[in-house]
């Protein structure tokens, strides 16, 4: 069906969904077009799921502004949307005298960025905080408000809240072209044509290709692959804070962190690739990651690996985000949003709404918000299996009821990947070996019933 909207958002990752939510809650008619069978099928599915203060972001950058605004809004709305927050803190650990000499600069930058509770931690205090760190840890910088969330609950909540405010989400809707005439866009997509007065390009790893619909793209996406190793749940007791490296000129380095699901993970790497869609892993890199984790925490020896995964971040040749409005083309560009996008997305949505208001007209008076809490996925809070019911995925203790619920409602899982991200099913120690047939049968049963 050919429909007309005030605004069309291209890209169903966390940034696109946050933008869709912002405009729908403001009272605009809004549609999102996602090329995948489900939301979060691109860059957003492979995030490290940390909530960042922006202490180390480029001072004065759009990235910093959006991160800090996004952080504040996440804290403000998390209870209303039932979003996780594991209050962990972070430690930037120096492992050599050269790295220790850089700690003063890290503290100074954090304070310049307005994160004034960042401070030095000397060796004795560091060992008290993290007794399992290797003896080579010299000193650290403490960042108290860096926290752990999960990569999927928030964008799913943003999607549901947008739908509750009248937005439309089209999946399997790859945008293949567009025509701008008489002050409106007609986008061609694999789900049919869509007309909108303003288009927002939040297409992630395909952002420069989508940008070419409106103009020669001012940036080039070079996907940056990040690989991760996830250790078994018993490893999570060995580390409390997020363990960050002292960054170099080339890279921020790999992070050792607990997950909201009760594991310990290390990553990501930073490898520029040409592939935009499939994030492959390789054995040599994963072995190096595992070895680095054991160097930092020797007690990890003998603890097994639960999973491996990789994500593709939409890196550009620029160090900052590319967010700008083309007033004469009724187009807003949101490109080059890297791994900080999970924290920054709500701030990006605020920024984009401001650009819309300044270039295309004031937003209508917002109606009273409808809150759409999502099921809890975090290990530190009560989960459905504690109340009984048939458990389908025993590794992650996912119930049949959770799986069925994820296949119903206004935005049911569009594929097995989407079902995993809504429930944690098939993501445990056996990686679906024992439960995948049962999960797949439930998925097919629901799809068949829907058809």
N, C-alpha and C positions, 0 to 999 in steps of 0.2 A: 504494500500500500504506500502510495506516494503521499507523505505528510509534510507539513511546513512547521517550523519551529523558530523560536527566537534565537536559539544557539545550538550548534552541533559541536560536540567534542569528539575528536578522533583519537582513539586509544583508550583501552579499558584497563590500564595499569593503575597503580595507587594514585598517581598524579591526576590522570584523567577522571577517575572516580571522585576524588576530592573536589575537583573543579565542577563536575556535574552536580555534586551535592550542594555546593555553594550557590550555584545559579538556580537550581530547583528550589532551594529553601528561600531564595530571594523572590520567588514568584514568577520566574521566567519559564516558558515552555522550553524544555531542554531534552536533547537526545544524545546518546553516546553510541558510537560505532566502533566495534571491536572485531578485528579480523579473526581472532581465535574462536574456538567453540565455547570458551568460558572466559570470564574475567581473570586477570592476573596470569595469563598464559605466556607473558613475555618476560621482560626484565624484572618485574616486581616479584615473581615467584621465587627468585634466588637471592633474596636480601638476607643480610646477617641479623636483621631485626633488633637493632640497637636504637634507643632514643637518645639523640645527641643534643648537647647544650650549645654546640657551635664554638667551643673553646678554642679549637684549632682551625676554624674556617678562615678564609682570607678576610682580613679586616676591611670593613666597608663594602663587602660584596653583596650582591643580591642573594647569593646562597646563604650567607650568614643571617640576613634579615628574615628570609623565609624560614630558615631552620628555627630561629628563636620564636617567631610568631607561631609556627606549627607546633613546636614543643609546648608553648603556653596553652594553645587551644586543645591539644591532646589531653593535657592534665585537666583542663576545665571540663571536658565532655566525657572523659573515660568512664566515669561511674554511670552516666546516663546511657551509654552504649555498651556497657559491660566489657570494656576493653582491659587487657592485662597490663600490669606494670610491676615488674620485679625490681625493687629498689636495690641496686647493686653497688653503684659508684664505679669509677674506673681509676686505674693506676697506669701512668706512662712510666715504664720501668727502664732504667738505664742499666745496661749490662757491661759497660766499659767506661773508662775514664773519659774518653772522647764523648760518649753519649751523655755522661753525667754533666759535662760542661755545657750541654745544650738545654738543660732543664730550666735554667733561669729565663732563657728566651721563651720557652713554652709557657711558663707562668706569666711572663710579661704580656705575651700575645693574648692569653686567656683573659687577663684583666682588661686589656684594650678592647676586647670583644664583649666586655660587660659581664664576664663570668668571674666574679670577684671572689668566690669561695674556693677557687683553685689554689693549692698551696703545695709546698715541698713536703716530702716524707723521707726522713733519713733511714738508714739501713735497719736500725733496731726496730723502728716503728713499722717498717715494711715487713720485716720478718714476723712481727706480731700479727699483722693483718693477714699475711699470706705465708704461713709456715711451710707450705709445700713447695714454694718457689725454690729453684736451685740456688746454691750458695753464691753464685756469680752475680746475683741481683745486688747492685750497689746502692741505689736510691731511686726515688720515684717522684712523680707529680700526682697528687690526688685530685680527682675531678668528682666531687661528691654527687652531682645530680645526673651523671650518665647512667641510664637505666636499660633494662631488657624488656622488650615487648615481643610480639610475634608478628610475622610479616603478612599474615592473611586476615586476621580478625578485623583490623581497622579498615582496610579497603572494602571488605565485605559489608561492614556496618555502614560505611559511607554510601555504598551502592544501595543498600536497603533503605537508607534514609532518603536518598534521592528519589527512589521509586515511590516512597510514601508521600513525597511532595509532588508527584505527577510526572517525574522524568520517565523517559523510555530508554531502555538499554537493548541494543541490537547486537547479537553475537553472530558469528560467521558473516560478518559485514565488512569485508575488506574494501576500503575506499580506493577506487581505481582511477578517479579523475574528478574534475569539477569545472563548472562554468559559472562565472560571476557576471550577472547582468541585472540592471534595474535595482541595484542595492541589495541583492540577495544572492546566495550561493545555491546551486543545485549540484549536489555531490552524487556521483555515480558510485554505487557499491554493489557487492555481490548479493546484498539483501534488497536491492532495489534503490531507486533514487530517493534522496532526502533533500529538502529545501530548508535553508536556515538563513536568517539575516546576518549572523556572525558565526564564524568557524574558529574553533580553538584546536590547534595542532599539538596534541600531547601524545604523539605516536611512538615515543621511546626510541628503540633501535631502528625504526623506520622513519624517524622524524625528518631527516633531510630529504628522503624520497617524497614524503607527503608534502613537505614545504614547497617542492617544485611545482605543485599544483597552483600555488599563488604567486611564486616568484622564483628566480634562481636562488637556491638555498645559500644563505650566508654562513653556513656551517656544514661540516661533513661528519657524519657519525662513523667512528671507528670503534666497533664494539670491544669492550674490555672484559675479558673473561676472568672470573674469580672462582677458584676452586676451593672447596671446603672438605674437611674431614670431621666427622661427628663421632665422638667416643661413646661407649656404653654409659648408661645412667650412673653407675657407681663412680664414674670419674668426676661428676659434678661436685662431690664433696671436697675435692682437692683444691678448688679455686672459689673464691668468693667474689672478688671484684672482676671487672672486665680488664684484662691485661693487655695494654697497648704498647707498641714499640715506640722508641724515639724515631721520628720520621727522618728520612734522608731527602736529598734534593729530588730524587727520582720517584720515591714511593713512600706511602705511609706505613707500609709493611703489614704483616699478618697479625691478627688479633686472636687471643685466646679468651673464650667467653662461654659462660653458661647460657643455655637456651631456656625459653619459657616452658619447654617440654621436658625439662629435667635432665638434659644431656650436657656435655661439654664439647665445644667445637673450636676448630682453629681455621682461619682463613680471613679474608680471601686473598688469593694471588692477584696479580695484575698483568694480564697478557693481552696485548692487542691482537685481534683476530679479524678475519673478513666475514665470518659466519654471523648472521644477524638473528638466527632463530634457535638453533640447536646448541646448547651449552654442553659440550662434551668434556669428559675428564680424561686424564692420562695418568698411568701408574707411577711414572717417575716423579711427577709433581706431587702427587698424593703422598708418596713415600717421603719426600722432602718435608712436606707439611707435618706428617706424623713425627718425623725425626726432630723437627724444630719444637714441637709440643713436648716431647720427652726431654729435650735439652732444658726447657723452661721449668717443667714439672717432672722430675725423675720418677716420682711415684706412679706415673701413668704406665710405666713398664708393666706388661702383663694384662693391662685392661684392653679389651677388644674394641674394634671399630664398629659402630652401629650402622653408619651410612656414609656415603660420599655424595656430593652434589656440586653443581657449578651454576653460576649465573652470568648473564651478559649485561654489562652496564653501558648505557648509551653515551660514551665519552665523545667529546669533540676536541678540536684543536684549541679551544678556549678553556681557561681555568674557571670561569664562572658560568652560571646558567645563562641560557639565551631566552629571555622573556621580553617580548616587545609586541606592541600593537601596530598593525598597518591600517591606519584609519581609512585610507582611500580604497582598501581592498576588503574591509570588514573581516579582518583576519587577525588572530592573536597567536603568536608563536611561543611555544613552551618547549624548549629543546635542551639537550645536554644535561638532563637531570640524572645525576649518578646515584650512588648508593645512599646518599643523604636524603634522597627524595622521600623515603618513608617518614622521616621526621619532618621534612620541609613541606610535604604536600598540602597540608592545611594552610600553611603560610603562603604557599604558591597560589592556592585558590583565592586567598584574600587579595593577593597582589593582582591576580588576573581580573578579579571582580572590580578592583580599583581602576585598572586600565579600561575595562569595558565602560564603567561609569564616566570616565573622563573623555572617552573617544566616541562612544556610541549611545550615550544617554543614561540618565539616572536609573538605577534599579528601582523596581516597584517596592512598595512597603511590604516587608516580609510578613507572611502569616506566622501564627504561633507554631513553633517547631514541633514536629512529630518525632519521638525518639524510638529507635528501632534496635534494642539491645540484641547482641549476637550471642550464641552459645559460647561458653568458656572453653578454651583449648589449653590454658596454662595449667601446669602441674601443681602450682602452689595454692590453687583455689579448688573448691569442691567441683567434682565432675560427676556426670550422670551415673557412671558405673557404681558409685558409692551408694546409690539409692536402689540398686538391684537392676534386674533386666538381663536379657541375653547379651553376652559379650561376643562380638564377631571377631574383632582384632584383639587378641590377647596380649600382644607385645605392648600396645599403646592403650589397652583397655577401653576400646571404643565399642559402644553398644549398638545393637540393631536400631534402636530408636533414634540415635544420633544420625545414623546413615540414612534412614528413611526420611527424617526431617530435612536433611541436606538435599534430598531429591524432590522436595516439595516446596511450596511457597512461591513468592514472587520472582525469585531468581534461583531456580534449582541448578545443581551442578550440571554443566554441559558435557563433561567428559570425566573419565576416571581421575585425571589429574586434579580437576576442580573438586571432585569428591574427597580426595586425599587432603586437599588444602582446607576444606571445611570441617574435617573430622579427625585428622591424624591417622586414619585407617591406612594400613599397608606401609607405614613409615617407621616401624619399629625394628627390633633386632633381626627378624626374619625377612624384612623387606617384602612382605606380602606372600611369602612362600606358603604359609599355612592358611591364610584367609582370603587371598585374592580371588579364588574361585567363588567363594560365598559373596564377597563384595561385588564382584562383577555380575553375579546372578541377580542381586538386589538392584543394581544399576539397570540391567537390561529389563528386569520386570517392571520397574518404574517407567522407563522409556517406552516400553511396549504399551503399558497401560495409558500413558499420556497420548500415544499415537492413536 
